[in-house]
């Protein structure tokens, strides 16, 4: 049986050869492997979901280089701790000794804190490895991004996770008969998170042992599903929030109701506010459907009101119904195109004067000045449509709306 040390810690790889996954970074031609072979590692940002090996890879780098290695947690560390490390790093530089700082959850540091790193990273006083689950474009200041290389960590595949699970089971739980189906289930439930997979295995074995009165060392699918809920990687303030709402919008635009309802379900399952999704659908009804089906905007607004009255979980079906309707509706973005074109001309030309013929003339003086002169009352015309100029002179004849 395992020791009290958690499996995720006990089986943390200590070399690239033990490291599972992220072959685009650590494979034969991967940049991280090349850096270690040369002994010259640049400052880097590791970006990816939880449990994909960011901290582990930084740890491996520290073991394979003759650098002074320091680790900080951004959530509970600040400038004072950083200053102590920088003081050591400056002293190290005098003796040509390199210093590496691993800053976990670097996105939690504000601009002022990140600014503190800039001169030391730029001059090579420290080699920085920052780890983040958030898009660096939004959470890391531009000057720091320009001084580092960003490497993207992908979710582990089920095959990656199953490989490690088999290795751990063989060594830690030799008495247990664990089928391929069970291993695949754990890999599925881990949602690409290697650490989560090991925790699921460890928790399931612990609970199985507690109820094992007949010394039957079998771990079933039912036991795992009874105690584990599949996590959804989602952050209502982070990049995944915008990725999924974009997926909803673009699936509906592509007239793909199956994809649209899936992404709506994903957002709601992760705890998103249904009114946020409904608001975006109202926008879609006008931007992408418009006058091809004016009923779409009315329905979208009605669904918003229904969601506000009923709330979750009952209102989920309202949003699913709306997603299907909007996906199948005919598409016309002429109002959106007109909006952009109008804004462009307003920005370009500013306050262009209203043509005299369509100005209001409530007083005698205004009439004498030419206000309303030449105006044609369209209802008095045989075809009910005049050709009089209604746009400013600089924009005469301009077409904003497709015929």
Buried (B, 14 or more C-beta within 10 A) or exposed (E): EBEEEBBBEBBBBEEBEEBBBBBBBBEEEBBBBEBBEEEEBBBBBBBBBBBBBBBBBBBBBBEBBEBBBBBBEBEEBEEEEBEEBBEBBBEBBEEEEBBBBBBBBBBBBEEEBBEBBBEBBEEEBBBBBBBBBBBBEEBBBEBBBEBBEBBEBBBBEBEBBBBBBEEBBEEBBEEBEBEEEBBBBBBBBBBBBBBBBBBBBBBBBEBBEEEEEEEEBEBBEEBBEEEBEEBEBBEEEBBBBEEBBEBBBBBBBEBBBEBBBBBBBBBBEBEBEBBBBBBBBBBBBBBBBBEEBEEBBEBBBBBBEBBEEBEBEEBBEBBBBBBBBBBEBEBBBBBBBBBEBEEEBEEEEEEBEEBBBBBEBEEEEEEEEEBBEEBEEEEEEEEEEBEEBEBBEEBEEEEBEEE
